[in-house]
């Protein structure tokens, strides 16, 4: 079970776009997600399980 940690930080719209790109390009199962805010930036941290580790 190969696990990865993905961290995206920026303005809300940027983070949304980056997460959508990542999730559409990778076949993963999200095991945990956390969010934190600082000023007008947010940070999203995902721990994911690669569904297709050989591809």
Secondary structure, DSSP 4 states (H G I P E B T S, - for coil): --EEEEEEEESHHHHHHHHHHHHHHS-EEEEEEEEEEETTEEEEEEEEEES-TT-
